[in-house]
Amino acid sequence: MDIVDFSQKLYKRLKEREDDIVLTLTTGAVSNHEQYKQLVGELQGLSYTKDQIKSLLEGKIDDEDIIRT
């Protein structure tokens, strides 16, 4: 597996988890404030991680190559 394949798979998994969290938050499926805080924190971490992946690969591959699934 080369760096492009790895990046695509990792980005896809991060995006899927991000989408799951957004769905949970927007449908009112959060049971308490602690769970809400945990999910928002995880969402922030996922967003940060995706940005870092893009930044580290900048100039090596196109953004479309990372996001392509």
CHARMM internal coordinates of N, CA and C (Angstrom, degrees):
IC EDIT
DIST 1 N 1 CA 1.4537
DIST 1 CA 1 C 1.5328
ANGL 1 N 1 CA 1 C 107.58
DIST 1 C 2 N 1.3223
ANGL 1 CA 1 C 2 N 115.81
DIHE 1 N 1 CA 1 C 2 N 126.13
DIST 2 N 2 CA 1.4571
ANGL 1 C 2 N 2 CA 118.86
DIHE 1 CA 1 C 2 N 2 CA 178.58
DIST 2 CA 2 C 1.5312
ANGL 2 N 2 CA 2 C 110.52
DIHE 1 C 2 N 2 CA 2 C -88.89
DIST 2 C 3 N 1.3188
ANGL 2 CA 2 C 3 N 115.47
DIHE 2 N 2 CA 2 C 3 N 177.13
DIST 3 N 3 CA 1.4647
ANGL 2 C 3 N 3 CA 121.20
DIHE 2 CA 2 C 3 N 3 CA -174.56
DIST 3 CA 3 C 1.5225
ANGL 3 N 3 CA 3 C 111.85
DIHE 2 C 3 N 3 CA 3 C -63.51
DIST 3 C 4 N 1.3161
ANGL 3 CA 3 C 4 N 117.63
DIHE 3 N 3 CA 3 C 4 N -34.78
DIST 4 N 4 CA 1.4615
ANGL 3 C 4 N 4 CA 120.75
DIHE 3 CA 3 C 4 N 4 CA 179.71
DIST 4 CA 4 C 1.5224
ANGL 4 N 4 CA 4 C 110.15
DIHE 3 C 4 N 4 CA 4 C -66.96
DIST 4 C 5 N 1.3265
ANGL 4 CA 4 C 5 N 116.96
DIHE 4 N 4 CA 4 C 5 N -46.63
DIST 5 N 5 CA 1.4725
ANGL 4 C 5 N 5 CA 120.33
DIHE 4 CA 4 C 5 N 5 CA 178.41
DIST 5 CA 5 C 1.5209
ANGL 5 N 5 CA 5 C 111.15
DIHE 4 C 5 N 5 CA 5 C -61.23
DIST 5 C 6 N 1.3295
ANGL 5 CA 5 C 6 N 116.28
DIHE 5 N 5 CA 5 C 6 N -45.95
DIST 6 N 6 CA 1.4575
ANGL 5 C 6 N 6 CA 120.77
DIHE 5 CA 5 C 6 N 6 CA 179.30
DIST 6 CA 6 C 1.5232
ANGL 6 N 6 CA 6 C 110.61
DIHE 5 C 6 N 6 CA 6 C -59.63
DIST 6 C 7 N 1.3229
ANGL 6 CA 6 C 7 N 116.41
DIHE 6 N 6 CA 6 C 7 N -46.58
DIST 7 N 7 CA 1.4615
ANGL 6 C 7 N 7 CA 121.21
DIHE 6 CA 6 C 7 N 7 CA -179.02
DIST 7 CA 7 C 1.5207
ANGL 7 N 7 CA 7 C 111.44
DIHE 6 C 7 N 7 CA 7 C -61.72
DIST 7 C 8 N 1.3167
ANGL 7 CA 7 C 8 N 116.48
DIHE 7 N 7 CA 7 C 8 N -41.83
DIST 8 N 8 CA 1.4622
ANGL 7 C 8 N 8 CA 120.68
DIHE 7 CA 7 C 8 N 8 CA 179.28
DIST 8 CA 8 C 1.5197
ANGL 8 N 8 CA 8 C 111.25
DIHE 7 C 8 N 8 CA 8 C -63.26
DIST 8 C 9 N 1.3201
ANGL 8 CA 8 C 9 N 116.66
DIHE 8 N 8 CA 8 C 9 N -45.66
DIST 9 N 9 CA 1.4682
ANGL 8 C 9 N 9 CA 120.21
DIHE 8 CA 8 C 9 N 9 CA -179.05
DIST 9 CA 9 C 1.5265
ANGL 9 N 9 CA 9 C 111.36
DIHE 8 C 9 N 9 CA 9 C -65.49
DIST 9 C 10 N 1.3242
ANGL 9 CA 9 C 10 N 116.54
DIHE 9 N 9 CA 9 C 10 N -43.48
DIST 10 N 10 CA 1.4551
ANGL 9 C 10 N 10 CA 120.31
DIHE 9 CA 9 C 10 N 10 CA 179.46
DIST 10 CA 10 C 1.5192
ANGL 10 N 10 CA 10 C 110.58
DIHE 9 C 10 N 10 CA 10 C -65.09
DIST 10 C 11 N 1.3251
ANGL 10 CA 10 C 11 N 117.34
DIHE 10 N 10 CA 10 C 11 N -46.40
DIST 11 N 11 CA 1.4574
ANGL 10 C 11 N 11 CA 121.68
DIHE 10 CA 10 C 11 N 11 CA 179.36
DIST 11 CA 11 C 1.5254
ANGL 11 N 11 CA 11 C 110.66
DIHE 10 C 11 N 11 CA 11 C -59.17
DIST 11 C 12 N 1.3279
ANGL 11 CA 11 C 12 N 116.63
DIHE 11 N 11 CA 11 C 12 N -42.71
DIST 12 N 12 CA 1.4713
ANGL 11 C 12 N 12 CA 121.27
DIHE 11 CA 11 C 12 N 12 CA -179.98
DIST 12 CA 12 C 1.5351
ANGL 12 N 12 CA 12 C 110.65
DIHE 11 C 12 N 12 CA 12 C -61.90
DIST 12 C 13 N 1.3249
ANGL 12 CA 12 C 13 N 116.95
DIHE 12 N 12 CA 12 C 13 N -43.93
DIST 13 N 13 CA 1.4700
ANGL 12 C 13 N 13 CA 120.02
DIHE 12 CA 12 C 13 N 13 CA 179.45
DIST 13 CA 13 C 1.5269
ANGL 13 N 13 CA 13 C 111.77
DIHE 12 C 13 N 13 CA 13 C -65.41
DIST 13 C 14 N 1.3160
ANGL 13 CA 13 C 14 N 116.26
DIHE 13 N 13 CA 13 C 14 N -40.93
DIST 14 N 14 CA 1.4647
ANGL 13 C 14 N 14 CA 119.86
DIHE 13 CA 13 C 14 N 14 CA 177.89
DIST 14 CA 14 C 1.5250
ANGL 14 N 14 CA 14 C 110.41
DIHE 13 C 14 N 14 CA 14 C -63.55
DIST 14 C 15 N 1.3252
ANGL 14 CA 14 C 15 N 116.71
DIHE 14 N 14 CA 14 C 15 N -43.16
DIST 15 N 15 CA 1.4682
ANGL 14 C 15 N 15 CA 121.76
DIHE 14 CA 14 C 15 N 15 CA 179.81
DIST 15 CA 15 C 1.5307
ANGL 15 N 15 CA 15 C 110.59
DIHE 14 C 15 N 15 CA 15 C -64.65
DIST 15 C 16 N 1.3218
ANGL 15 CA 15 C 16 N 118.22
DIHE 15 N 15 CA 15 C 16 N -41.01
DIST 16 N 16 CA 1.4682
ANGL 15 C 16 N 16 CA 121.11
DIHE 15 CA 15 C 16 N 16 CA 178.49
DIST 16 CA 16 C 1.5291
ANGL 16 N 16 CA 16 C 110.81
DIHE 15 C 16 N 16 CA 16 C -61.85
DIST 16 C 17 N 1.3277
ANGL 16 CA 16 C 17 N 116.88
DIHE 16 N 16 CA 16 C 17 N -43.47
DIST 17 N 17 CA 1.4638
ANGL 16 C 17 N 17 CA 120.15
DIHE 16 CA 16 C 17 N 17 CA 179.18
DIST 17 CA 17 C 1.5266
ANGL 17 N 17 CA 17 C 110.09
DIHE 16 C 17 N 17 CA 17 C -66.08
DIST 17 C 18 N 1.3228
ANGL 17 CA 17 C 18 N 116.56
DIHE 17 N 17 CA 17 C 18 N -41.01
DIST 18 N 18 CA 1.4506
ANGL 17 C 18 N 18 CA 121.42
DIHE 17 CA 17 C 18 N 18 CA 177.39
DIST 18 CA 18 C 1.5369
ANGL 18 N 18 CA 18 C 110.22
DIHE 17 C 18 N 18 CA 18 C -59.09
DIST 18 C 19 N 1.3147
ANGL 18 CA 18 C 19 N 116.77
DIHE 18 N 18 CA 18 C 19 N -45.31
DIST 19 N 19 CA 1.4658
ANGL 18 C 19 N 19 CA 121.44
DIHE 18 CA 18 C 19 N 19 CA 178.70
DIST 19 CA 19 C 1.5280
ANGL 19 N 19 CA 19 C 111.45
DIHE 18 C 19 N 19 CA 19 C -62.54
DIST 19 C 20 N 1.3325
ANGL 19 CA 19 C 20 N 116.90
DIHE 19 N 19 CA 19 C 20 N -40.43
DIST 20 N 20 CA 1.4657
ANGL 19 C 20 N 20 CA 120.96
DIHE 19 CA 19 C 20 N 20 CA 178.23
DIST 20 CA 20 C 1.5294
ANGL 20 N 20 CA 20 C 110.88
DIHE 19 C 20 N 20 CA 20 C -61.67
DIST 20 C 21 N 1.3195
ANGL 20 CA 20 C 21 N 116.33
DIHE 20 N 20 CA 20 C 21 N -43.33
DIST 21 N 21 CA 1.4644
ANGL 20 C 21 N 21 CA 120.48
DIHE 20 CA 20 C 21 N 21 CA -179.48
DIST 21 CA 21 C 1.5222
ANGL 21 N 21 CA 21 C 110.63
DIHE 20 C 21 N 21 CA 21 C -65.95
DIST 21 C 22 N 1.3252
ANGL 21 CA 21 C 22 N 117.03
DIHE 21 N 21 CA 21 C 22 N -45.16
DIST 22 N 22 CA 1.4681
ANGL 21 C 22 N 22 CA 120.56
DIHE 21 CA 21 C 22 N 22 CA 178.69
DIST 22 CA 22 C 1.5219
ANGL 22 N 22 CA 22 C 110.00
DIHE 21 C 22 N 22 CA 22 C -58.99
DIST 22 C 23 N 1.3127
ANGL 22 CA 22 C 23 N 118.01
DIHE 22 N 22 CA 22 C 23 N -42.08
DIST 23 N 23 CA 1.4625
ANGL 22 C 23 N 23 CA 121.62
DIHE 22 CA 22 C 23 N 23 CA 178.24
DIST 23 CA 23 C 1.5266
ANGL 23 N 23 CA 23 C 110.58
DIHE 22 C 23 N 23 CA 23 C -61.70
DIST 23 C 24 N 1.3078
ANGL 23 CA 23 C 24 N 116.77
DIHE 23 N 23 CA 23 C 24 N -44.78
DIST 24 N 24 CA 1.4626
ANGL 23 C 24 N 24 CA 121.35
DIHE 23 CA 23 C 24 N 24 CA 178.89
DIST 24 CA 24 C 1.5264
ANGL 24 N 24 CA 24 C 110.95
DIHE 23 C 24 N 24 CA 24 C -60.41
DIST 24 C 25 N 1.3232
ANGL 24 CA 24 C 25 N 115.63
DIHE 24 N 24 CA 24 C 25 N -45.21
DIST 25 N 25 CA 1.4645
ANGL 24 C 25 N 25 CA 119.77
DIHE 24 CA 24 C 25 N 25 CA -178.54
DIST 25 CA 25 C 1.5247
ANGL 25 N 25 CA 25 C 112.39
DIHE 24 C 25 N 25 CA 25 C -68.42
DIST 25 C 26 N 1.3082
ANGL 25 CA 25 C 26 N 117.55
DIHE 25 N 25 CA 25 C 26 N -38.25
DIST 26 N 26 CA 1.4664
ANGL 25 C 26 N 26 CA 120.34
DIHE 25 CA 25 C 26 N 26 CA -174.44
DIST 26 CA 26 C 1.5203
ANGL 26 N 26 CA 26 C 114.06
DIHE 25 C 26 N 26 CA 26 C -84.39
DIST 26 C 27 N 1.3239
ANGL 26 CA 26 C 27 N 117.67
DIHE 26 N 26 CA 26 C 27 N -14.77
DIST 27 N 27 CA 1.4623
ANGL 26 C 27 N 27 CA 119.62
DIHE 26 CA 26 C 27 N 27 CA 179.59
DIST 27 CA 27 C 1.5285
ANGL 27 N 27 CA 27 C 112.34
DIHE 26 C 27 N 27 CA 27 C -99.16
DIST 27 C 28 N 1.3211
ANGL 27 CA 27 C 28 N 116.44
DIHE 27 N 27 CA 27 C 28 N 2.59
DIST 28 N 28 CA 1.4525
ANGL 27 C 28 N 28 CA 119.52
DIHE 27 CA 27 C 28 N 28 CA 178.46
DIST 28 CA 28 C 1.5156
ANGL 28 N 28 CA 28 C 114.29
DIHE 27 C 28 N 28 CA 28 C 75.68
DIST 28 C 29 N 1.3222
ANGL 28 CA 28 C 29 N 116.58
DIHE 28 N 28 CA 28 C 29 N 22.99
DIST 29 N 29 CA 1.4585
ANGL 28 C 29 N 29 CA 120.72
DIHE 28 CA 28 C 29 N 29 CA -177.79
DIST 29 CA 29 C 1.5234
ANGL 29 N 29 CA 29 C 113.35
DIHE 28 C 29 N 29 CA 29 C -85.30
DIST 29 C 30 N 1.3190
ANGL 29 CA 29 C 30 N 117.06
DIHE 29 N 29 CA 29 C 30 N 6.50
DIST 30 N 30 CA 1.4630
ANGL 29 C 30 N 30 CA 121.15
DIHE 29 CA 29 C 30 N 30 CA 179.00
DIST 30 CA 30 C 1.5259
ANGL 30 N 30 CA 30 C 108.28
DIHE 29 C 30 N 30 CA 30 C -83.24
DIST 30 C 31 N 1.3330
ANGL 30 CA 30 C 31 N 115.57
DIHE 30 N 30 CA 30 C 31 N 129.12
DIST 31 N 31 CA 1.4657
ANGL 30 C 31 N 31 CA 119.23
DIHE 30 CA 30 C 31 N 31 CA -173.15
DIST 31 CA 31 C 1.5293
ANGL 31 N 31 CA 31 C 114.30
DIHE 30 C 31 N 31 CA 31 C -87.33
DIST 31 C 32 N 1.3268
ANGL 31 CA 31 C 32 N 116.95
DIHE 31 N 31 CA 31 C 32 N -24.23
DIST 32 N 32 CA 1.4654
ANGL 31 C 32 N 32 CA 118.63
DIHE 31 CA 31 C 32 N 32 CA -179.40
DIST 32 CA 32 C 1.5256
ANGL 32 N 32 CA 32 C 110.46
DIHE 31 C 32 N 32 CA 32 C -157.47
DIST 32 C 33 N 1.3266
ANGL 32 CA 32 C 33 N 115.74
DIHE 32 N 32 CA 32 C 33 N 173.19
DIST 33 N 33 CA 1.4620
ANGL 32 C 33 N 33 CA 121.21
DIHE 32 CA 32 C 33 N 33 CA -176.58
DIST 33 CA 33 C 1.5286
ANGL 33 N 33 CA 33 C 112.08
DIHE 32 C 33 N 33 CA 33 C -65.90
DIST 33 C 34 N 1.3122
ANGL 33 CA 33 C 34 N 117.25
DIHE 33 N 33 CA 33 C 34 N -35.66
DIST 34 N 34 CA 1.4683
ANGL 33 C 34 N 34 CA 120.60
DIHE 33 CA 33 C 34 N 34 CA 179.37
DIST 34 CA 34 C 1.5255
ANGL 34 N 34 CA 34 C 110.64
DIHE 33 C 34 N 34 CA 34 C -63.17
DIST 34 C 35 N 1.3214
ANGL 34 CA 34 C 35 N 117.10
DIHE 34 N 34 CA 34 C 35 N -43.73
DIST 35 N 35 CA 1.4609
ANGL 34 C 35 N 35 CA 120.80
DIHE 34 CA 34 C 35 N 35 CA 178.07
DIST 35 CA 35 C 1.5329
ANGL 35 N 35 CA 35 C 110.08
DIHE 34 C 35 N 35 CA 35 C -64.20
DIST 35 C 36 N 1.3166
ANGL 35 CA 35 C 36 N 116.82
DIHE 35 N 35 CA 35 C 36 N -40.29
DIST 36 N 36 CA 1.4655
ANGL 35 C 36 N 36 CA 121.36
DIHE 35 CA 35 C 36 N 36 CA 177.35
DIST 36 CA 36 C 1.5247
ANGL 36 N 36 CA 36 C 110.81
DIHE 35 C 36 N 36 CA 36 C -58.82
DIST 36 C 37 N 1.3352
ANGL 36 CA 36 C 37 N 116.49
DIHE 36 N 36 CA 36 C 37 N -48.46
DIST 37 N 37 CA 1.4621
ANGL 36 C 37 N 37 CA 120.38
DIHE 36 CA 36 C 37 N 37 CA -179.91
DIST 37 CA 37 C 1.5238
ANGL 37 N 37 CA 37 C 111.27
DIHE 36 C 37 N 37 CA 37 C -62.43
DIST 37 C 38 N 1.3228
ANGL 37 CA 37 C 38 N 117.01
DIHE 37 N 37 CA 37 C 38 N -39.86
DIST 38 N 38 CA 1.4609
ANGL 37 C 38 N 38 CA 121.02
DIHE 37 CA 37 C 38 N 38 CA 179.84
DIST 38 CA 38 C 1.5243
ANGL 38 N 38 CA 38 C 110.69
DIHE 37 C 38 N 38 CA 38 C -64.21
DIST 38 C 39 N 1.3178
ANGL 38 CA 38 C 39 N 116.91
DIHE 38 N 38 CA 38 C 39 N -44.41
DIST 39 N 39 CA 1.4596
ANGL 38 C 39 N 39 CA 120.87
DIHE 38 CA 38 C 39 N 39 CA -179.26
DIST 39 CA 39 C 1.5279
ANGL 39 N 39 CA 39 C 112.19
DIHE 38 C 39 N 39 CA 39 C -67.38
DIST 39 C 40 N 1.3233
ANGL 39 CA 39 C 40 N 117.06
DIHE 39 N 39 CA 39 C 40 N -40.27
DIST 40 N 40 CA 1.4661
ANGL 39 C 40 N 40 CA 120.20
DIHE 39 CA 39 C 40 N 40 CA 177.62
DIST 40 CA 40 C 1.5294
ANGL 40 N 40 CA 40 C 109.86
DIHE 39 C 40 N 40 CA 40 C -64.28
DIST 40 C 41 N 1.3060
ANGL 40 CA 40 C 41 N 117.68
DIHE 40 N 40 CA 40 C 41 N -41.30
DIST 41 N 41 CA 1.4639
ANGL 40 C 41 N 41 CA 121.16
DIHE 40 CA 40 C 41 N 41 CA 177.52
DIST 41 CA 41 C 1.5104
ANGL 41 N 41 CA 41 C 112.00
DIHE 40 C 41 N 41 CA 41 C -63.39
DIST 41 C 42 N 1.3254
ANGL 41 CA 41 C 42 N 116.53
DIHE 41 N 41 CA 41 C 42 N -42.14
DIST 42 N 42 CA 1.4638
ANGL 41 C 42 N 42 CA 120.35
DIHE 41 CA 41 C 42 N 42 CA 177.65
DIST 42 CA 42 C 1.5260
ANGL 42 N 42 CA 42 C 110.36
DIHE 41 C 42 N 42 CA 42 C -63.83
DIST 42 C 43 N 1.3132
ANGL 42 CA 42 C 43 N 116.23
DIHE 42 N 42 CA 42 C 43 N -41.41
DIST 43 N 43 CA 1.4571
ANGL 42 C 43 N 43 CA 121.23
DIHE 42 CA 42 C 43 N 43 CA 179.14
DIST 43 CA 43 C 1.5363
ANGL 43 N 43 CA 43 C 110.64
DIHE 42 C 43 N 43 CA 43 C -61.02
DIST 43 C 44 N 1.3133
ANGL 43 CA 43 C 44 N 116.89
DIHE 43 N 43 CA 43 C 44 N -41.85
DIST 44 N 44 CA 1.4629
ANGL 43 C 44 N 44 CA 120.92
DIHE 43 CA 43 C 44 N 44 CA 177.02
DIST 44 CA 44 C 1.5279
ANGL 44 N 44 CA 44 C 110.85
DIHE 43 C 44 N 44 CA 44 C -63.36
DIST 44 C 45 N 1.3157
ANGL 44 CA 44 C 45 N 116.49
DIHE 44 N 44 CA 44 C 45 N -41.16
DIST 45 N 45 CA 1.4602
ANGL 44 C 45 N 45 CA 120.58
DIHE 44 CA 44 C 45 N 45 CA 178.71
DIST 45 CA 45 C 1.5188
ANGL 45 N 45 CA 45 C 112.48
DIHE 44 C 45 N 45 CA 45 C -65.11
DIST 45 C 46 N 1.3126
ANGL 45 CA 45 C 46 N 116.70
DIHE 45 N 45 CA 45 C 46 N -40.46
DIST 46 N 46 CA 1.4625
ANGL 45 C 46 N 46 CA 120.59
DIHE 45 CA 45 C 46 N 46 CA 177.83
DIST 46 CA 46 C 1.5221
ANGL 46 N 46 CA 46 C 111.00
DIHE 45 C 46 N 46 CA 46 C -63.74
DIST 46 C 47 N 1.3122
ANGL 46 CA 46 C 47 N 116.49
DIHE 46 N 46 CA 46 C 47 N -43.85
DIST 47 N 47 CA 1.4554
ANGL 46 C 47 N 47 CA 120.87
DIHE 46 CA 46 C 47 N 47 CA 179.27
DIST 47 CA 47 C 1.5240
ANGL 47 N 47 CA 47 C 110.84
DIHE 46 C 47 N 47 CA 47 C -62.21
DIST 47 C 48 N 1.3148
ANGL 47 CA 47 C 48 N 116.26
DIHE 47 N 47 CA 47 C 48 N -44.37
DIST 48 N 48 CA 1.4609
ANGL 47 C 48 N 48 CA 121.08
DIHE 47 CA 47 C 48 N 48 CA 178.29
DIST 48 CA 48 C 1.5289
ANGL 48 N 48 CA 48 C 110.70
DIHE 47 C 48 N 48 CA 48 C -61.03
DIST 48 C 49 N 1.3166
ANGL 48 CA 48 C 49 N 116.61
DIHE 48 N 48 CA 48 C 49 N -44.37
DIST 49 N 49 CA 1.4591
ANGL 48 C 49 N 49 CA 121.19
DIHE 48 CA 48 C 49 N 49 CA -178.69
DIST 49 CA 49 C 1.5209
ANGL 49 N 49 CA 49 C 111.41
DIHE 48 C 49 N 49 CA 49 C -63.24
DIST 49 C 50 N 1.3250
ANGL 49 CA 49 C 50 N 116.98
DIHE 49 N 49 CA 49 C 50 N -43.63
DIST 50 N 50 CA 1.4631
ANGL 49 C 50 N 50 CA 120.21
DIHE 49 CA 49 C 50 N 50 CA 177.57
DIST 50 CA 50 C 1.5219
ANGL 50 N 50 CA 50 C 110.97
DIHE 49 C 50 N 50 CA 50 C -60.91
DIST 50 C 51 N 1.3208
ANGL 50 CA 50 C 51 N 117.39
DIHE 50 N 50 CA 50 C 51 N -41.76
DIST 51 N 51 CA 1.4667
ANGL 50 C 51 N 51 CA 121.30
DIHE 50 CA 50 C 51 N 51 CA 178.14
DIST 51 CA 51 C 1.5274
ANGL 51 N 51 CA 51 C 111.22
DIHE 50 C 51 N 51 CA 51 C -63.14
DIST 51 C 52 N 1.3176
ANGL 51 CA 51 C 52 N 116.85
DIHE 51 N 51 CA 51 C 52 N -40.02
DIST 52 N 52 CA 1.4629
ANGL 51 C 52 N 52 CA 120.66
DIHE 51 CA 51 C 52 N 52 CA 179.50
DIST 52 CA 52 C 1.5232
ANGL 52 N 52 CA 52 C 111.81
DIHE 51 C 52 N 52 CA 52 C -66.59
DIST 52 C 53 N 1.3192
ANGL 52 CA 52 C 53 N 116.78
DIHE 52 N 52 CA 52 C 53 N -39.18
DIST 53 N 53 CA 1.4652
ANGL 52 C 53 N 53 CA 120.33
DIHE 52 CA 52 C 53 N 53 CA 176.97
DIST 53 CA 53 C 1.5199
ANGL 53 N 53 CA 53 C 109.81
DIHE 52 C 53 N 53 CA 53 C -59.93
DIST 53 C 54 N 1.3255
ANGL 53 CA 53 C 54 N 116.12
DIHE 53 N 53 CA 53 C 54 N -47.41
DIST 54 N 54 CA 1.4649
ANGL 53 C 54 N 54 CA 119.92
DIHE 53 CA 53 C 54 N 54 CA 178.57
DIST 54 CA 54 C 1.5232
ANGL 54 N 54 CA 54 C 111.35
DIHE 53 C 54 N 54 CA 54 C -60.61
DIST 54 C 55 N 1.3268
ANGL 54 CA 54 C 55 N 116.10
DIHE 54 N 54 CA 54 C 55 N -43.37
DIST 55 N 55 CA 1.4577
ANGL 54 C 55 N 55 CA 120.79
DIHE 54 CA 54 C 55 N 55 CA -177.89
DIST 55 CA 55 C 1.5320
ANGL 55 N 55 CA 55 C 111.34
DIHE 54 C 55 N 55 CA 55 C -64.10
DIST 55 C 56 N 1.3083
ANGL 55 CA 55 C 56 N 117.25
DIHE 55 N 55 CA 55 C 56 N -44.60
DIST 56 N 56 CA 1.4615
ANGL 55 C 56 N 56 CA 120.94
DIHE 55 CA 55 C 56 N 56 CA -178.41
DIST 56 CA 56 C 1.5207
ANGL 56 N 56 CA 56 C 112.48
DIHE 55 C 56 N 56 CA 56 C -66.65
DIST 56 C 57 N 1.3131
ANGL 56 CA 56 C 57 N 116.48
DIHE 56 N 56 CA 56 C 57 N -30.72
DIST 57 N 57 CA 1.4582
ANGL 56 C 57 N 57 CA 120.43
DIHE 56 CA 56 C 57 N 57 CA -178.64
DIST 57 CA 57 C 1.5214
ANGL 57 N 57 CA 57 C 112.90
DIHE 56 C 57 N 57 CA 57 C -93.94
DIST 57 C 58 N 1.3258
ANGL 57 CA 57 C 58 N 116.61
DIHE 57 N 57 CA 57 C 58 N 1.07
DIST 58 N 58 CA 1.4564
ANGL 57 C 58 N 58 CA 121.20
DIHE 57 CA 57 C 58 N 58 CA -178.44
DIST 58 CA 58 C 1.5245
ANGL 58 N 58 CA 58 C 109.92
DIHE 57 C 58 N 58 CA 58 C -56.14
DIST 58 C 59 N 1.3137
ANGL 58 CA 58 C 59 N 115.51
DIHE 58 N 58 CA 58 C 59 N 129.71
DIST 59 N 59 CA 1.4541
ANGL 58 C 59 N 59 CA 120.97
DIHE 58 CA 58 C 59 N 59 CA 179.97
DIST 59 CA 59 C 1.5103
ANGL 59 N 59 CA 59 C 113.72
DIHE 58 C 59 N 59 CA 59 C 86.84
DIST 59 C 60 N 1.3151
ANGL 59 CA 59 C 60 N 117.55
DIHE 59 N 59 CA 59 C 60 N -16.22
DIST 60 N 60 CA 1.4587
ANGL 59 C 60 N 60 CA 121.00
DIHE 59 CA 59 C 60 N 60 CA 178.80
DIST 60 CA 60 C 1.5193
ANGL 60 N 60 CA 60 C 111.30
DIHE 59 C 60 N 60 CA 60 C -91.55
DIST 60 C 61 N 1.3432
ANGL 60 CA 60 C 61 N 115.67
DIHE 60 N 60 CA 60 C 61 N -39.80
DIST 61 N 61 CA 1.4572
ANGL 60 C 61 N 61 CA 120.78
DIHE 60 CA 60 C 61 N 61 CA 177.22
DIST 61 CA 61 C 1.5255
ANGL 61 N 61 CA 61 C 108.40
DIHE 60 C 61 N 61 CA 61 C -144.45
DIST 61 C 62 N 1.3132
ANGL 61 CA 61 C 62 N 116.02
DIHE 61 N 61 CA 61 C 62 N 159.81
DIST 62 N 62 CA 1.4609
ANGL 61 C 62 N 62 CA 121.35
DIHE 61 CA 61 C 62 N 62 CA 178.31
DIST 62 CA 62 C 1.5184
ANGL 62 N 62 CA 62 C 110.30
DIHE 61 C 62 N 62 CA 62 C -74.95
DIST 62 C 63 N 1.3496
ANGL 62 CA 62 C 63 N 116.55
DIHE 62 N 62 CA 62 C 63 N 150.42
DIST 63 N 63 CA 1.4687
ANGL 62 C 63 N 63 CA 120.63
DIHE 62 CA 62 C 63 N 63 CA 176.47
DIST 63 CA 63 C 1.5155
ANGL 63 N 63 CA 63 C 111.12
DIHE 62 C 63 N 63 CA 63 C -55.19
DIST 63 C 64 N 1.3249
ANGL 63 CA 63 C 64 N 116.55
DIHE 63 N 63 CA 63 C 64 N -35.90
DIST 64 N 64 CA 1.4613
ANGL 63 C 64 N 64 CA 119.52
DIHE 63 CA 63 C 64 N 64 CA -179.40
DIST 64 CA 64 C 1.5238
ANGL 64 N 64 CA 64 C 111.03
DIHE 63 C 64 N 64 CA 64 C -62.54
DIST 64 C 65 N 1.3451
ANGL 64 CA 64 C 65 N 117.51
DIHE 64 N 64 CA 64 C 65 N -31.59
DIST 65 N 65 CA 1.4475
ANGL 64 C 65 N 65 CA 120.37
DIHE 64 CA 64 C 65 N 65 CA 178.53
DIST 65 CA 65 C 1.5201
ANGL 65 N 65 CA 65 C 111.45
DIHE 64 C 65 N 65 CA 65 C -68.74
DIST 65 C 66 N 1.3344
ANGL 65 CA 65 C 66 N 117.20
DIHE 65 N 65 CA 65 C 66 N -33.35
DIST 66 N 66 CA 1.4570
ANGL 65 C 66 N 66 CA 120.58
DIHE 65 CA 65 C 66 N 66 CA 178.75
DIST 66 CA 66 C 1.5183
ANGL 66 N 66 CA 66 C 109.72
DIHE 65 C 66 N 66 CA 66 C -71.33
DIST 66 C 67 N 1.3207
ANGL 66 CA 66 C 67 N 116.08
DIHE 66 N 66 CA 66 C 67 N -45.90
DIST 67 N 67 CA 1.4556
ANGL 66 C 67 N 67 CA 121.74
DIHE 66 CA 66 C 67 N 67 CA -171.54
DIST 67 CA 67 C 1.5277
ANGL 67 N 67 CA 67 C 111.99
DIHE 66 C 67 N 67 CA 67 C -78.81
DIST 67 C 68 N 1.3133
ANGL 67 CA 67 C 68 N 117.10
DIHE 67 N 67 CA 67 C 68 N -25.14
DIST 68 N 68 CA 1.4691
ANGL 67 C 68 N 68 CA 121.16
DIHE 67 CA 67 C 68 N 68 CA -178.08
DIST 68 CA 68 C 1.5270
ANGL 68 N 68 CA 68 C 109.60
DIHE 67 C 68 N 68 CA 68 C -55.51
DIST 68 C 69 N 1.3229
ANGL 68 CA 68 C 69 N 115.83
DIHE 68 N 68 CA 68 C 69 N 131.54
DIST 69 N 69 CA 1.4686
ANGL 68 C 69 N 69 CA 120.28
DIHE 68 CA 68 C 69 N 69 CA 179.50
DIST 69 CA 69 C 1.4960
ANGL 69 N 69 CA 69 C 111.30
DIHE 68 C 69 N 69 CA 69 C -127.21
END
COOR INIT
IC SEED 1 N 1 CA 1 C
IC BUILD
